[in-house]
Amino acid sequence: LITPLTGDPDVYVSRTAHRPSADNCTWASTNFGADAVTVLPSDPDFRVGPYFIGVTAFVNTTFTITALVETDECVELRDGQPQHVDLESDDFQCLSVAVGVDVASLTITVTPLSG
């Protein structure tokens, strides 16, 4: 997701081109204002591995960019090690912890850092 602070950035994404552009990309978003590209596993060009992102501007532009990788898998928690999670409103995060037969108790603590 690209959110312009000033100007109007456009985003181009590729699995193969290291400098994706309007002429050399697989996916693009060139809307006025915020732009987002979503790639689903059902897309025939979807592959595991790096995705290269190019951003262009035809006028001076300042923007923020966020990549969000969603997975159906749960994040595995490790005993005694905190896990930092950022969630947007109405989002969901699956987490799991392995519990053996010799465990006397299980305590799960969630501590908000903001919000």
VOMARSE-520918 format. One line per field, with one value per residue: x, y, z of N, C-alpha, C, O in turn; residue in three letters. Coordinates in nm, 3 decimals, decimal comma. Layout:
% residues N
n.x <- c(X / ...)
n.y <- c(Y / ...)
n.z <- c(Z / ...)
ca.x <- c(X / ...)
ca.y <- c(Y / ...)
ca.z <- c(Z / ...)
c.x <- c(X / ...)
c.y <- c(Y / ...)
c.z <- c(Z / ...)
o.x <- c(X / ...)
o.y <- c(Y / ...)
o.z <- c(Z / ...)
aa <- c(ALA / ...)
This chain:
% residues 115
n.x <- c(0,085 / 0,065 / 0,072 / 0,020 / 0,179 / 0,235 / 0,192 / 0,164 / 0,226 / 0,296 / 0,275 / 0,467 / 0,507 / 0,708 / 0,819 / 1,045 / 1,176 / 1,414 / 1,395 / 1,113 / 0,876 / 0,637 / 0,655 / 0,768 / 0,661 / 0,465 / 0,241 / 0,047 / -0,042 / -0,196 / -0,350 / -0,504 / -0,393 / -0,392 / -0,237 / -0,259 / -0,142 / -0,247 / -0,154 / -0,261 / -0,248 / -0,383 / -0,330 / -0,183 / 0,081 / 0,184 / 0,442 / 0,664 / 0,907 / 1,125 / 0,970 / 0,984 / 0,966 / 0,869 / 0,849 / 0,709 / 0,703 / 0,553 / 0,552 / 0,702 / 0,706 / 0,603 / 0,577 / 0,435 / 0,509 / 0,382 / 0,414 / 0,223 / 0,207 / -0,005 / -0,098 / -0,226 / -0,129 / -0,049 / 0,139 / 0,411 / 0,460 / 0,732 / 0,846 / 0,852 / 0,948 / 0,878 / 0,646 / 0,616 / 0,337 / 0,157 / -0,159 / -0,423 / -0,736 / -1,006 / -0,858 / -0,709 / -0,497 / -0,343 / -0,200 / 0,017 / 0,108 / 0,321 / 0,239 / 0,349 / 0,310 / 0,405 / 0,358 / 0,280 / 0,123 / -0,028 / 0,024 / -0,099 / -0,024 / -0,125 / -0,008 / -0,088 / 0,082 / 0,019 / -0,276)
n.y <- c(-0,118 / 0,212 / 0,529 / 0,851 / 1,144 / 1,385 / 1,486 / 1,232 / 0,920 / 0,623 / 0,267 / -0,020 / -0,367 / -0,658 / -0,994 / -1,061 / -0,843 / -0,626 / -0,355 / -0,252 / -0,097 / 0,112 / 0,000 / -0,244 / -0,455 / -0,677 / -0,642 / -0,351 / -0,030 / 0,264 / 0,468 / 0,785 / 0,932 / 0,715 / 0,398 / 0,047 / -0,285 / -0,611 / -0,942 / -1,257 / -1,608 / -1,750 / -1,618 / -1,655 / -1,570 / -1,567 / -1,646 / -1,805 / -1,622 / -1,335 / -1,016 / -0,742 / -0,393 / -0,095 / 0,256 / 0,541 / 0,893 / 1,178 / 1,432 / 1,615 / 1,403 / 1,268 / 0,986 / 0,708 / 0,362 / 0,035 / -0,309 / -0,597 / -0,920 / -1,175 / -1,472 / -1,803 / -1,952 / -2,009 / -1,803 / -1,932 / -1,942 / -1,911 / -2,059 / -1,836 / -1,626 / -1,309 / -1,203 / -0,967 / -0,806 / -0,633 / -0,511 / -0,403 / -0,232 / -0,455 / -0,663 / -0,995 / -1,220 / -1,527 / -1,732 / -1,980 / -2,222 / -2,475 / -2,737 / -2,965 / -3,300 / -3,295 / -3,048 / -2,823 / -2,595 / -2,346 / -2,022 / -1,742 / -1,427 / -1,111 / -0,805 / -0,480 / -0,249 / -0,017 / 0,172)
n.z <- c(0,000 / -0,091 / 0,037 / -0,043 / 0,075 / -0,027 / -0,367 / -0,628 / -0,625 / -0,823 / -0,835 / -0,919 / -0,969 / -0,976 / -1,033 / -1,162 / -1,291 / -1,172 / -1,145 / -1,162 / -1,382 / -1,561 / -1,813 / -1,765 / -1,581 / -1,374 / -1,218 / -1,139 / -1,001 / -1,065 / -0,969 / -0,887 / -0,596 / -0,312 / -0,369 / -0,428 / -0,455 / -0,485 / -0,464 / -0,527 / -0,436 / -0,632 / -0,865 / -1,182 / -1,211 / -0,959 / -0,732 / -0,500 / -0,321 / -0,378 / -0,439 / -0,651 / -0,621 / -0,773 / -0,766 / -0,907 / -0,986 / -1,121 / -1,046 / -0,774 / -0,495 / -0,186 / 0,019 / 0,206 / 0,237 / 0,261 / 0,314 / 0,329 / 0,423 / 0,411 / 0,573 / 0,605 / 0,802 / 1,146 / 1,371 / 1,537 / 1,878 / 2,108 / 2,408 / 2,670 / 2,513 / 2,396 / 2,142 / 1,896 / 1,762 / 1,516 / 1,464 / 1,260 / 1,303 / 1,338 / 1,225 / 1,225 / 1,396 / 1,396 / 1,639 / 1,782 / 2,032 / 2,143 / 2,358 / 2,586 / 2,735 / 2,992 / 3,109 / 3,369 / 3,383 / 3,170 / 3,078 / 2,920 / 2,817 / 2,711 / 2,619 / 2,558 / 2,348 / 2,229 / 2,138)
ca.x <- c(0,000 / 0,136 / -0,011 / 0,092 / 0,169 / 0,225 / 0,210 / 0,085 / 0,312 / 0,240 / 0,354 / 0,484 / 0,560 / 0,754 / 0,895 / 1,168 / 1,243 / 1,465 / 1,353 / 0,986 / 0,825 / 0,515 / 0,683 / 0,835 / 0,605 / 0,358 / 0,125 / 0,064 / -0,153 / -0,165 / -0,463 / -0,474 / -0,399 / -0,335 / -0,229 / -0,235 / -0,135 / -0,268 / -0,122 / -0,319 / -0,190 / -0,454 / -0,277 / -0,088 / 0,218 / 0,226 / 0,551 / 0,732 / 1,035 / 1,121 / 0,891 / 1,051 / 0,868 / 0,915 / 0,757 / 0,742 / 0,629 / 0,568 / 0,576 / 0,764 / 0,616 / 0,643 / 0,479 / 0,469 / 0,483 / 0,365 / 0,391 / 0,154 / 0,203 / -0,104 / -0,081 / -0,326 / -0,059 / -0,035 / 0,274 / 0,443 / 0,521 / 0,835 / 0,833 / 0,920 / 0,995 / 0,767 / 0,626 / 0,555 / 0,237 / 0,083 / -0,287 / -0,515 / -0,871 / -1,080 / -0,770 / -0,697 / -0,368 / -0,342 / -0,075 / 0,008 / 0,215 / 0,325 / 0,230 / 0,379 / 0,234 / 0,461 / 0,336 / 0,195 / 0,025 / -0,003 / -0,021 / -0,088 / -0,039 / -0,123 / 0,018 / -0,096 / 0,187 / -0,050 / -0,412)
ca.y <- c(0,000 / 0,340 / 0,642 / 0,975 / 1,257 / 1,491 / 1,432 / 1,117 / 0,809 / 0,503 / 0,152 / -0,129 / -0,483 / -0,765 / -1,104 / -1,080 / -0,715 / -0,567 / -0,214 / -0,251 / 0,032 / 0,098 / -0,083 / -0,367 / -0,500 / -0,776 / -0,581 / -0,206 / 0,052 / 0,401 / 0,551 / 0,913 / 0,913 / 0,591 / 0,285 / -0,082 / -0,403 / -0,734 / -1,060 / -1,375 / -1,734 / -1,797 / -1,546 / -1,744 / -1,520 / -1,576 / -1,737 / -1,783 / -1,555 / -1,188 / -0,932 / -0,614 / -0,285 / 0,032 / 0,367 / 0,657 / 1,016 / 1,276 / 1,557 / 1,586 / 1,317 / 1,208 / 0,880 / 0,595 / 0,235 / -0,075 / -0,441 / -0,685 / -1,058 / -1,249 / -1,616 / -1,880 / -2,024 / -1,942 / -1,772 / -2,018 / -1,876 / -1,987 / -2,047 / -1,726 / -1,524 / -1,225 / -1,188 / -0,837 / -0,816 / -0,512 / -0,541 / -0,294 / -0,254 / -0,566 / -0,767 / -1,117 / -1,287 / -1,659 / -1,768 / -2,112 / -2,259 / -2,619 / -2,775 / -3,107 / -3,371 / -3,271 / -2,908 / -2,805 / -2,490 / -2,262 / -1,886 / -1,658 / -1,287 / -1,017 / -0,672 / -0,381 / -0,148 / 0,106 / 0,148)
ca.z <- c(0,000 / -0,096 / 0,079 / -0,073 / 0,166 / -0,127 / -0,502 / -0,670 / -0,667 / -0,883 / -0,792 / -1,015 / -0,899 / -1,064 / -0,975 / -1,238 / -1,320 / -1,048 / -1,146 / -1,235 / -1,429 / -1,639 / -1,929 / -1,728 / -1,453 / -1,382 / -1,155 / -1,124 / -0,956 / -1,107 / -0,929 / -0,825 / -0,451 / -0,261 / -0,460 / -0,364 / -0,541 / -0,411 / -0,544 / -0,463 / -0,483 / -0,751 / -0,981 / -1,252 / -1,197 / -0,820 / -0,702 / -0,373 / -0,341 / -0,372 / -0,530 / -0,666 / -0,622 / -0,825 / -0,745 / -0,990 / -0,959 / -1,228 / -0,974 / -0,645 / -0,420 / -0,059 / 0,044 / 0,290 / 0,169 / 0,354 / 0,256 / 0,422 / 0,375 / 0,488 / 0,566 / 0,678 / 0,907 / 1,275 / 1,416 / 1,650 / 1,992 / 2,178 / 2,552 / 2,736 / 2,419 / 2,349 / 1,998 / 1,865 / 1,656 / 1,484 / 1,401 / 1,230 / 1,354 / 1,280 / 1,173 / 1,305 / 1,391 / 1,456 / 1,705 / 1,844 / 2,124 / 2,165 / 2,498 / 2,605 / 2,836 / 3,125 / 3,147 / 3,487 / 3,353 / 3,053 / 3,100 / 2,800 / 2,855 / 2,600 / 2,672 / 2,450 / 2,344 / 2,188 / 2,092)
c.x <- c(0,088 / 0,037 / 0,066 / 0,070 / 0,162 / 0,243 / 0,123 / 0,177 / 0,232 / 0,332 / 0,350 / 0,554 / 0,596 / 0,823 / 1,031 / 1,245 / 1,285 / 1,430 / 1,222 / 0,939 / 0,697 / 0,534 / 0,736 / 0,786 / 0,500 / 0,229 / 0,153 / -0,062 / -0,114 / -0,282 / -0,415 / -0,492 / -0,334 / -0,340 / -0,203 / -0,231 / -0,153 / -0,241 / -0,171 / -0,253 / -0,259 / -0,407 / -0,174 / 0,057 / 0,268 / 0,337 / 0,603 / 0,866 / 1,019 / 1,030 / 0,960 / 0,947 / 0,933 / 0,808 / 0,802 / 0,655 / 0,656 / 0,581 / 0,643 / 0,664 / 0,681 / 0,536 / 0,528 / 0,435 / 0,480 / 0,345 / 0,328 / 0,145 / 0,106 / -0,082 / -0,192 / -0,262 / -0,055 / 0,113 / 0,301 / 0,515 / 0,623 / 0,824 / 0,918 / 0,969 / 0,877 / 0,764 / 0,556 / 0,461 / 0,171 / -0,045 / -0,364 / -0,651 / -0,941 / -0,993 / -0,764 / -0,556 / -0,380 / -0,204 / -0,092 / 0,126 / 0,207 / 0,326 / 0,250 / 0,298 / 0,282 / 0,441 / 0,241 / 0,089 / 0,068 / -0,061 / 0,005 / -0,118 / -0,030 / -0,111 / 0,010 / 0,018 / 0,131 / -0,193 / -0,514)
c.y <- c(0,123 / 0,450 / 0,770 / 1,078 / 1,385 / 1,425 / 1,312 / 1,004 / 0,697 / 0,387 / 0,042 / -0,244 / -0,590 / -0,874 / -1,116 / -0,951 / -0,649 / -0,419 / -0,203 / -0,109 / 0,007 / 0,003 / -0,222 / -0,412 / -0,607 / -0,720 / -0,432 / -0,145 / 0,197 / 0,494 / 0,688 / 0,895 / 0,781 / 0,480 / 0,158 / -0,190 / -0,524 / -0,850 / -1,182 / -1,501 / -1,790 / -1,726 / -1,637 / -1,698 / -1,523 / -1,679 / -1,706 / -1,717 / -1,405 / -1,126 / -0,796 / -0,505 / -0,158 / 0,137 / 0,483 / 0,775 / 1,113 / 1,417 / 1,519 / 1,514 / 1,269 / 1,106 / 0,785 / 0,469 / 0,124 / -0,203 / -0,528 / -0,823 / -1,133 / -1,397 / -1,684 / -1,956 / -1,940 / -1,914 / -1,857 / -1,939 / -1,969 / -1,958 / -1,932 / -1,615 / -1,441 / -1,216 / -1,055 / -0,853 / -0,680 / -0,553 / -0,412 / -0,329 / -0,362 / -0,671 / -0,884 / -1,172 / -1,420 / -1,685 / -1,907 / -2,132 / -2,409 / -2,648 / -2,925 / -3,168 / -3,342 / -3,128 / -2,900 / -2,698 / -2,416 / -2,125 / -1,808 / -1,515 / -1,202 / -0,878 / -0,571 / -0,280 / -0,014 / 0,069 / 0,150)
c.z <- c(0,000 / -0,061 / 0,051 / 0,038 / 0,085 / -0,264 / -0,528 / -0,717 / -0,732 / -0,849 / -0,899 / -0,945 / -1,001 / -0,983 / -1,041 / -1,264 / -1,188 / -1,036 / -1,222 / -1,266 / -1,506 / -1,757 / -1,893 / -1,589 / -1,479 / -1,325 / -1,137 / -1,064 / -0,984 / -1,078 / -0,883 / -0,675 / -0,413 / -0,366 / -0,382 / -0,472 / -0,451 / -0,506 / -0,467 / -0,516 / -0,607 / -0,879 / -1,050 / -1,241 / -1,053 / -0,805 / -0,562 / -0,403 / -0,340 / -0,478 / -0,533 / -0,688 / -0,675 / -0,802 / -0,834 / -0,950 / -1,073 / -1,174 / -0,843 / -0,556 / -0,292 / -0,024 / 0,152 / 0,211 / 0,275 / 0,275 / 0,363 / 0,359 / 0,466 / 0,467 / 0,644 / 0,793 / 1,035 / 1,302 / 1,539 / 1,758 / 2,056 / 2,327 / 2,607 / 2,645 / 2,370 / 2,197 / 1,975 / 1,747 / 1,640 / 1,413 / 1,376 / 1,289 / 1,272 / 1,212 / 1,270 / 1,288 / 1,462 / 1,515 / 1,764 / 1,937 / 2,146 / 2,315 / 2,508 / 2,717 / 2,978 / 3,175 / 3,265 / 3,464 / 3,227 / 3,084 / 2,973 / 2,842 / 2,730 / 2,661 / 2,557 / 2,462 / 2,301 / 2,151 / 2,199)
o.x <- c(0,178 / -0,068 / 0,167 / -0,041 / 0,094 / 0,304 / 0,022 / 0,206 / 0,114 / 0,453 / 0,246 / 0,648 / 0,526 / 0,879 / 1,123 / 1,368 / 1,201 / 1,436 / 1,219 / 0,959 / 0,652 / 0,441 / 0,748 / 0,862 / 0,452 / 0,120 / 0,268 / -0,171 / -0,014 / -0,308 / -0,299 / -0,596 / -0,235 / -0,437 / -0,133 / -0,309 / -0,082 / -0,298 / -0,128 / -0,205 / -0,199 / -0,440 / -0,086 / 0,147 / 0,382 / 0,327 / 0,587 / 0,931 / 0,913 / 1,017 / 0,990 / 0,851 / 1,040 / 0,689 / 0,920 / 0,549 / 0,770 / 0,616 / 0,641 / 0,549 / 0,800 / 0,417 / 0,646 / 0,343 / 0,564 / 0,267 / 0,376 / 0,083 / 0,134 / -0,051 / -0,246 / -0,333 / -0,056 / 0,200 / 0,223 / 0,618 / 0,603 / 0,795 / 1,040 / 1,027 / 0,785 / 0,868 / 0,448 / 0,500 / 0,133 / -0,039 / -0,369 / -0,677 / -0,936 / -1,047 / -0,809 / -0,501 / -0,422 / -0,103 / -0,205 / 0,230 / 0,099 / 0,404 / 0,178 / 0,224 / 0,207 / 0,502 / 0,134 / -0,021 / 0,183 / -0,180 / 0,117 / -0,226 / 0,063 / -0,193 / 0,094 / 0,048 / 0,188 / -0,227 / -0,633)
o.y <- c(0,134 / 0,463 / 0,796 / 1,097 / 1,480 / 1,319 / 1,290 / 0,994 / 0,677 / 0,405 / 0,015 / -0,223 / -0,610 / -0,847 / -1,174 / -0,951 / -0,621 / -0,363 / -0,152 / -0,015 / -0,108 / -0,066 / -0,308 / -0,407 / -0,624 / -0,746 / -0,391 / -0,200 / 0,246 / 0,588 / 0,704 / 0,847 / 0,740 / 0,470 / 0,160 / -0,186 / -0,538 / -0,857 / -1,207 / -1,503 / -1,870 / -1,771 / -1,690 / -1,779 / -1,485 / -1,789 / -1,594 / -1,752 / -1,353 / -1,177 / -0,740 / -0,523 / -0,118 / 0,110 / 0,519 / 0,760 / 1,129 / 1,510 / 1,402 / 1,558 / 1,236 / 1,135 / 0,783 / 0,469 / 0,120 / -0,205 / -0,532 / -0,840 / -1,154 / -1,442 / -1,627 / -2,018 / -1,817 / -1,990 / -1,856 / -1,878 / -2,090 / -1,845 / -1,931 / -1,518 / -1,495 / -1,221 / -1,032 / -0,907 / -0,618 / -0,622 / -0,324 / -0,445 / -0,359 / -0,761 / -0,873 / -1,171 / -1,425 / -1,663 / -1,948 / -2,068 / -2,464 / -2,589 / -3,003 / -3,098 / -3,361 / -3,090 / -2,962 / -2,707 / -2,422 / -2,112 / -1,807 / -1,487 / -1,218 / -0,837 / -0,576 / -0,232 / 0,091 / -0,048 / 0,131)
o.z <- c(0,083 / -0,124 / 0,116 / 0,087 / 0,122 / -0,273 / -0,461 / -0,836 / -0,701 / -0,835 / -0,959 / -0,869 / -1,100 / -0,877 / -0,984 / -1,260 / -1,103 / -0,926 / -1,334 / -1,188 / -1,517 / -1,796 / -1,980 / -1,492 / -1,591 / -1,377 / -1,121 / -1,074 / -0,933 / -1,153 / -0,844 / -0,631 / -0,472 / -0,442 / -0,280 / -0,568 / -0,351 / -0,615 / -0,355 / -0,629 / -0,679 / -0,989 / -0,983 / -1,260 / -1,027 / -0,860 / -0,512 / -0,502 / -0,305 / -0,589 / -0,427 / -0,764 / -0,629 / -0,817 / -0,834 / -0,889 / -1,117 / -1,247 / -0,804 / -0,542 / -0,289 / -0,036 / 0,186 / 0,130 / 0,365 / 0,179 / 0,476 / 0,254 / 0,584 / 0,356 / 0,739 / 0,873 / 1,030 / 1,261 / 1,635 / 1,733 / 2,059 / 2,367 / 2,592 / 2,694 / 2,308 / 2,131 / 2,030 / 1,643 / 1,739 / 1,311 / 1,461 / 1,321 / 1,149 / 1,147 / 1,384 / 1,178 / 1,578 / 1,449 / 1,794 / 1,923 / 2,166 / 2,390 / 2,447 / 2,787 / 3,074 / 3,275 / 3,263 / 3,518 / 3,184 / 3,113 / 2,922 / 2,895 / 2,650 / 2,743 / 2,467 / 2,571 / 2,332 / 2,135 / 2,172)
aa <- c(LEU / ILE / THR / PRO / LEU / THR / GLY / ASP / PRO / ASP / VAL / TYR / VAL / SER / ARG / THR / ALA / HIS / ARG / PRO / SER / ALA / ASP / ASN / CYS / THR / TRP / ALA / SER / THR / ASN / PHE / GLY / ALA / ASP / ALA / VAL / THR / VAL / LEU / PRO / SER / ASP / PRO / ASP / PHE / ARG / VAL / GLY / PRO / TYR / PHE / ILE / GLY / VAL / THR / ALA / PHE / VAL / ASN / THR / THR / PHE / THR / ILE / THR / ALA / LEU / VAL / GLU / THR / ASP / GLU / CYS / VAL / GLU / LEU / ARG / ASP / GLY / GLN / PRO / GLN / HIS / VAL / ASP / LEU / GLU / SER / ASP / ASP / PHE / GLN / CYS / LEU / SER / VAL / ALA / VAL / GLY / VAL / ASP / VAL / ALA / SER / LEU / THR / ILE / THR / VAL / THR / PRO / LEU / SER / GLY)
